[in-house]
Each structure stands twice: as structure tokens, then as C-alpha cells.
Amino acid sequence: MNLDIVTLFPESFDWFRSQRHVVNALAAGSTLTTINPRDHTPLSGRQVDDAPFGGGAGMVLRVDVMDAALQAHYSVDPVELRRRRRIVALSPAGRLLDEALVSEFAGAPELTLLCGRYEGFDERIVEHFASDVVSIGRYVLSGGELAAMVLADAVFRKLPGALGHADSSIEESYSDALDGQPEYPQYTRPAEYRGWRVPDVLLGGHHAEIRRWRRERARERAT
Ligand SMILES: C[S@@+](CC[C@H](N)C(=O)[O-])C[C@H]1O[C@@H](n2cnc3c(N)ncnc32)[C@H](O)[C@@H]1O
């Protein structure tokens, strides 16, 4: 996976880059690159935004600045670029991110995430440069960086070699192995704490019964 993130705050990704599964994915050949539109803006004073036409509060990210940033990095017109790779604009108004979309992105060899700030993107960025518009939930964050990290985290953990234990991503919430249902409850030692006992079936070592119990609990959680 070749993941590029267009952000005015590249330093926000320093912590993310140090997370174990991201380190593993990068060691296995994936890349994570940040592109700062301020480094490519054709405007003076590293300007990237402007007041909205029609009035209103806040500033809007300019289409000419995003165009320049994408052209500088990819050496191709972004209108053409989106036919070659997924370009995801992060927006509260986008398609809700779910496990199916994460799997789709994880299967893509190349992905670019556009992080908005302030009042968001000039709509022409979304219309002409993005192949997808994705929201991580029906609420408004201050910027696209956290949304990009949520998406990238979910995608990276699906890549081969990212998780210490390969099975960890096979049987978990919303996976095919669980028929798209949430995962069953998990317990560890101590078997009893403050009178709260771990279900007996998990302590008995009978694998078929454990499997049945887990499927039933997962089904219950889905309803
Ligand atoms: C303050 S928000 C802009 C909100 C915009 N004015 C609106 O009302 O929809 C700034 C940026 O944060 C990102 N963002 C905020 N909430 C998000 C969400 N729920 N999912 C994905 N991105 C989000 C987007 O990139 C957005 O352009």
C-alpha cells in the first residue's frame, strides 16, 4: 500500500507513524507520505485558503492550491490522477466509513487522503480531484487529520504483516469469519474478580462448545 496524505499539519502523523502495526506495514513495503499544500502554493505568504464566496464564517481551502500540490507531487493533472488511484476527500458529508469500504481501500495498491481544515474544501476539489468522499461519522471534527488516521489505521491493520498475530484480523468484528457481526465478548485472567465470573464454557476447554457460545454471543450483539 502506497498511502499519501495531503495535510496542512504533517506533524500530526508523527505519533501515528510510530504505532506498531504501522511500523510493521512500512517495514513490509508499504509507504506513508505526507504532502503539505503550503509547500506548493502559488500564492504569496504560503496562503492556502480564502473567504467563502457568498459570505459566511471561516476560510475555505482553495482549488488552485490543491491542484498545485497534487500536480507537484504526482506530476500529473489531478483530474487524470483520480482515474489512476483512489483520491479520498475526508468530509463529514461523505459516505460513512465501514468495514466493507476499509477492505476495499486495503485492496487498493495506492491511496491518497485529502484532509480538510477550517470550513473545508472548495467544492471543485471534491468534484474534480476526488474519487471518493468519506466521513468517519456524523459529527464535525476540526480537521481531516484524525479522520485520515482512523481510515489509515483500519486499512494498515488489514495489510499482510501489520499485526503481530496474523489471525488477529481474520476473526474480529464485522469480518467474514463472523458473518459481518460484532465480535463475541473476550475475557482473560483472573477467572473471577469481585465476584464477576468468566462464563464457565470458556474455562472448560471444549472447543466446539466455545465456538457455539461465541457465535451466539456475536449474534446477540448484532441485534
Ligand atoms: C471543520 S471541518 C469542516 C466542516 C464543514 N464546514 C461542514 O460543516 O461540513 C474541517 C475538515 O475536517 C474534516 N472532517 C471533519 N469532520 C469529519 C468527519 N466526520 N469525517 C471526515 N472528515 C471530517 C474534513 O476534511 C473537513 O473539511
The ligand as an ORCA input file, in Angstrom:
! r2SCAN-3c Opt
* xyz 0 1
  C     -14.409     21.913     10.491
  S     -14.492     20.679      9.244
  C     -15.473     21.432      8.017
  C     -16.917     21.258      8.272
  C     -17.802     21.816      7.174
  N     -17.840     23.243      7.205
  C     -19.206     21.260      7.381
  O     -19.996     21.896      8.056
  O     -19.459     20.138      6.881
  C     -12.891     20.710      8.535
  C     -12.445     19.409      7.881
  O     -12.408     18.380      8.848
  C     -12.623     17.129      8.213
  N     -13.733     16.457      8.915
  C     -14.496     16.982      9.905
  N     -15.393     16.099     10.341
  C     -15.202     14.963      9.627
  C     -15.827     13.683      9.619
  N     -16.826     13.408     10.434
  N     -15.355     12.756      8.760
  C     -14.336     13.031      7.919
  N     -13.711     14.236      7.876
  C     -14.141     15.177      8.723
  C     -12.929     17.416      6.747
  O     -11.772     17.183      5.980
  C     -13.315     18.887      6.772
  O     -13.062     19.526      5.538
*
